[in-house]
Amino acid sequence: MFPDDTIAAIATPIGEAGLAVVRLSGANAFTIADKCFLPTGKSSLLPSAAPTHTIQYGKIVRAEKVIDEVLLAVLRAPRTFTREDTVEISCHGGILPAKLVLDTLLANGARLAEPGEFTKRAFLNGRIDLAQAEAVADLIHSRTELALAAANEQLAGKLSQRINKLRDDLMLAMAHVEAYLDFPDEDIAPDTKEQMLKRLDDGVKFMDELLSTANEGQILRRGIRAAIIGRPNAGKSSLLNQLLGHDRAIVSPIAGTTRDTIEETANIRGLPVIFIDTAGLREARDEIEVEGIRRSRESLQRAEFILHVLDSSEPLTSADEKYLAEFAGKKRILVLNKTDLPKKLVLPETVSNQQPATNNVCSVTGQGTEALKDAIKNLVWSGEIRAEQLQVAINSRHQDALNRARTAAQQAADALRGEMTLELIAFDLRIAANAVGEIVGKTTTEDLLDAIFSTFCIGK
């Protein structure tokens, strides 16, 4: 499983920029870099001769032709991200310079890195555990400061520390049970049994606490989807623009301007919210509008909650009543728009009795938008966002492993209380410990690693 070849990739996004970084890691990193690098000036050295954690100035050369003027960082194992010898070449930005530098490294013996392979090597070489490796991807994809903070907490090992303690407790309980299996003539002492039960009960309680963070963790990582719905010309596109803080959707007094769905992510009180501006809900009048409304309905199915925009300057219509009833079962906020005009809208008692969150806004001036943001945050995240929540916000893979571990640990505790055979208890404890170990990578498979690291970008 441990690789012995040398990999290379462009570590910065493709496109025009001031600089690009090409990364090289592996046993032959310095040998390959020596073949490509021409030191410039009296103090610059070949990579193989340079001290660790130094920068060398020179040129990348291929077939005696200068490719680019670069700065080359020499990083000797084990004090590197991958714990392998590493070279990082800073060249001029743009598609061609970085590509030609990479091609030169590949021509001299490096292999193009697979997605996430640098981070995978960091995991395989013991630099980070699997939960920390996933945090690297979360860090890159962070869209709000809270998401960034959660990724940094996980990368620092806050979640891993708690998971490792949980696994150690389960392993200790399993060791006690297996010790009694080796000496079947001895009964488990009452005090020992109580200690084991307390350890298992505490473990189940701790897993429940971690599982309770799953929803928040997924919101921070992938965002939460909110569909903006309502009749044509209710002000949906204007509201989207206000929430985003810039003009994204076309706004027009002509009803039915939005024919397709528009998706944009906004930072709402630290939470990434994906707003979907939908085509106005009404009986379609042409084929394009039919398709727009179909897509709106599709977006509604995928959305975790809706912002139902109503025109407060007009009396409630039968269409409004129809859609209010249709989406009564959906998590929602009623947005009463156009509050700068005389109010004519009166909500029916059936809706008032349901007590959905209601906000008055003027999407032209922005009045009420900040209060709406507070309402959105309160709808998707209960209470204050505390630092300790960010430390242990688990992802869907962790959630699956913990659910399996909790079930097995609870079964082991029940079996111990019921004085069932020790073989069954040991079996359940082994399942629980292995499932918890999956989170940090202490028990894993090649297929699982491939699935995790294939989601990374190349160069990371």
N, C-alpha and C positions, 0 to 999 in steps of 0.2 A: 504494500500500500504506500510505502514511503518512496517518493520519486527521487531519481538520481540524475535526471537530465536538467538542462538549464533552459529557462523559459524567458520570453520577452514579450512586451506589449506596450502600446501607447496608453499611458495612465491618465491622460487628460482628454476632455471632450474634443471630437473632431470639429474643425472649423477655424476661421480666422481669429487669431489671438496674439498677444504679445509673446507668449512662451508656450511650449509644449514639453511634456516630460515623457521620456521613454524609459521603462523599467526593465531591468535584467536581473534574474535571480537564479542561483543554482551553483553547483560545484565548480563549473567552468566559467563562471561569470567574469572573472578577471582575465582569464586566458582569451576569451572571446573579445572582451573590451580592448585588450592590448592590440589585437589585430586591426581594430577599427579606429583607434584613437591616436592622434599625433599631438603630443604635448607641445605647447607654445610658450616660449619664455624660459628663463633660467630656473625658476622655482617649480615649474609644472613637471609632474612625473607620470609614468605609465601607471595604470590602475594597479597592476600586480606589485609595484614598488612603493605605492603611496600608503601612508599611514591610514588607519581607519578613521572614518568620520571627517574626511577632508574633501575639499573641493579642488579639482584640477581644471585648468583652462587649456583649451586646445581645439582641434578640429576632428570631425569624423571624416575618414577617408575611405574610399572604395575604389580599387583598381587605379590607385595613384591620383584619383580625382577627389577634390574636396567637396563634401556633401553639405556641411554646415559648420559654423563656428559655435562651440558649445561650452557649457560648464558641466563637469562630470563629477558626481558624488561617489566616493568610495566608502562602502559600508561593509565591514568584515563581520562574519558570523562570530558569536551568536547574537551580537547586539544589533539585530536588524528585525524588521517586521516579520520576515519569514524564518528567521534564525538560520538563514543561508547567506553566503557571500552575495552581496547585492551591489549593483551599479545603477544609478539613476542619472540619466542624461537630460539636461535642460537645453533644448534647441529652440530655434525660432518657431513661433506658432504658425498655424496654417496647415492645410491638408498635406501638401507635398513635402516640406522639410521633415516633419515627424515620420511620415511614411518611408522616406528614403533612409533615414537613420535606422528605423526598425528593419527595413529590408536588408541593410548592411549587417546588422546583428544576426539576422536569420541566415544570411549567406555565409556567415562565419561560424555556424554551428549551433545557434540557439533555435529553440522551437517556439512557435507562436503559442502564447498562453491561452488556455481555455477560460471561459467566463468564471470569475471568482477564484482562479487557481492560486493567486498569490495568497489570498486569505485562507484558502484550503490548506496550503502548505504551512501557514502560520499555526493552524489548528493541529495538523498532523505532527508538527515538530514541537508541540507543547507550548507555543507562545501564547495562545489564547484557547479557551474552551469553545464548545459549539454555540452556547448562548451568546458569548462575546462576539463570535464570528458573525452571527445573525445581526448583532448590534451594529456592525460595520455597515451592512447594507441599509439598516434603518437610519444610520447617521447620514449616509449619502442621499437618501430619499426624503429626509425630513423637510416638512413644508411649514412648520411653525416652530417657535422657540421651545414650546412645551415638548413637542415631538423630539426635537434635538436634545433637550435635557434628559428625556426618558432613554434615548439611545446612548447618551454618554454615561448615564448611571449603569446601564446594562453592560456597556463596554468596560467600565471600571470594575465590574465583577460583583456588583451589589446583589443582583439576582442569583448569580452563581454561588456566592457564599451561603445563601440560605438554602439553595437546592442541595449543595454538598453536605450541609449539616443534616438535612432531612434524610438524605441517602445514607449517611453514616449511622443515624439512629435506626433506620430499617435494617441495615446490614448487621448492627449490633444485636438487634432482636433476633434476626435470623441465625446468627452465630450461637446465641443462647439455646434456641430451639434445636439446632443441629447437634449441639453438645449433648443435650439430653437424648437425642436419637442414638448417639454413639454409646450411651449407657442406659439402655431401656429399663433396667431394674430400678433406677432412681426416679422418684417423682419430683416434679417441679415444686420447689419450696414456695409456700404462700406469699412470702415477701417478694421473692423473685418474680412470681407470676403477676403480682400487683404492679411492680416496677415495669414489667414488659407491657402490661395493659395500659399503663399511664403513658409510656413512650408511644405506643400505637395510637392512642386517643389523641395525644398532642399532635402527632403527625397528621392524622385525619383533619383535625381542626386547622392546622397550618395550611394544609392543601386547600381546604375550603376558603381560607383567606386569600390565597393566591388565585384560585379560580374566580373569586369575586372581582378580580382586576381584569379579567379577560376582555370584557366589553370595552372598558376604557383603553386598554392596550391596543385593541384593534382600531379604535377611533383615532388614536394618536398616530398609528402607523399608516393606515390606508385612508383615513378620513371618513366622514359620514355623508351620505347622499341625501340631498333635500330637493324635492321637485317643487317648483313654483308654478301653481296652477290657478286657473280662474277663467272667466269669460273673456273674449277678446276686448281689448282696450280698457281692461281693469287697472293696468299699470304694472304688469308683471316685469316687462323689460326695464322699465325705469327703476323698479325696486332692485332688480339684479345689479344694475349699474351703481346704485347707491351702496349696496352691500359690498361690491367689489372695490369701490372707490375710484372707478374709471369707467368710461363709456365702452362697453363691450357689445351690447345689443342695440340694434337699430330701434329708435323710438319714433313713433309717428302717431298722429291722431287717427289715422286710417285703421279701422279694426281689421285684425288678421294679418298684421305686418309680419309677425313671427310665424314662419311656415315650418321651420325645422327646430329641433332641440339644440340648445346651446349649453355647453358645460364649462364651468370655470370654478377654480378652487379659491376660497377666501379664508383668511385667518380670522376666525370669530372667537375672540377672547382666548386665544391660544390654541384653539381646536381647528384642524383643517376640515372645512365644510365644502363639499362639492355641490354647488348650486346648479340646477338644471332648469333653464328657462324653456317652457313648453309652449307649443302652439295653443292658442285660445280654444277652450272647450266649447264647441257648438256643433250644429249639424253642418257637415262639410259641404262646400259649394262647388268644388272642382277637384280633379284628381290629385293635384299637389296638396291641397288642404286635407284630403282624405289620408294621404301618406303622413303628413305632419301630425295629424291627430292620432294616427296609429302609433307613431313614435312617442308621442306624449303619453299615451296609455302604457306603452312598454316601459318608459322611464318611471312612471308611477309605480309599476310593479317592483322595480329594483330599488326605489327610494326608501330610506329608513323613516323619513317623515316628510310632511308636505307643508308648504306655506300657501295657504288658500287665500288668494287676493280677491277682495270684494271692493266694488266702487261704492264708497259711503255717500257719494253725492247723488245716487240714484236709488229709487225704491227697489226692494228685493224682487227679483223676477222668478218665474217658475223654473228657469234654468238654474239660477242660484240655489233654489230650494232642492232641486234634483241633485246637484253636485254636493251640497252640504250633507244630504242624507246618504249619498253614495259613499262618501269618504269618512263617514262617522267612525268607522272602525279603525281608521289609520291614525297614527300619532301625528298631530297637526297643530299648527298655529294659524288662527284666523287673522289676516292682515287687512284692516279696514283702511283703504287708501283714499287719497284725495281729501284729506281733512282740511285743506285750505278752502274748500267749497262748502256751502251750506249742507248739513247732514240731512239725508232723506232715508237712509237705510235703517231698518229695524230688524234685528235678528229674531227669528221665531223662537218661541218658548222651548221647543224641543231641543234646539241647539244650545240655548242658554243653560238649560238643565244639565247638559253634558259637560259644562264648564271647561271647554277647551280654552287654551291661552289665547287672549285677544289683544292685539296691538293696533293702536291708531298711528298711521304714518302719512306723510306727504312725500311721495317718492320724487317729486320735482325739487323740493327744497331740502329734503333730507330730514325733516323734522320727524322725530320718533324712531329713527333708524338705530340709534344707540340702545334705546330701550328694547328694540326688537332683537338686537344682538344678544343682550342679556337673557331674553326669553329663550332664544335658540340654545344658548349655553346651558341654561337650567333644564331645558327639555332633554338634552342628550347626556348631561353629566350632572349627577346629583351632588350637591354640596360643593365645598371648596376643592380646588385642585391642589392636593398636598404633595410635598416633596417625597414623602414615603410611598405615595401611590406611584410616582414616576419610577422609583427604584425597582419595583417588582411588577410592573405592568407586563403581563405575559402575552405571547402571541398565540395563534391558533394551534401551532404544533405543540407548544408547551401545554396548552389547554387539553389537547387530546391525551398526551402522556400523563398528565396529572389526573385526569378522569379515570384512566386505567389503573394508575397507582392507588388512587383513593378507594376504588372498588375493591381491589385486592387487599389493601391494608385493613379496610373495614371487615372484610370476610375473615381475615386472619384474627382480628380482635374478637369477632363473634365466635369463631371456632375455639379460641383459647378460653373464652368464658364458658362455652358449652362443653369444655373438656373433650373435644374431638381429637382424632389422631394427630400426632405431631407432624406426620408426613404431609398432611393437608395444609397445616399451618405454615410449614416451611415452604411449601410450594407457592402459597399465596404471597408470602413475604418476598420470595425470589422474584415473582412477577412485579411486585410493587417496587422493589429496589431497582430492577432493570428498567422499568418504565421511567422512574425518576432520573436514572442515569442517562437516559436518552436525551434529556434536556441539555445537559452539559457535554454530552458526547462520550461518556464513560462506557456506555453500551450503545453501539451503533452498527450500521451496515453500510456497505459501499453505495447501495442504491439510495439510502437516505442522504448520504453526503452529496451524491450527484444531484439529487432533487433540490437540496438547499443551495448549493453553490452555483447551479446552472441559472439561478435567478439573478446572480450578480452581473455587473458589467465587466467586459474584458478590460484588463489592466488593474483590477482590484481583486 
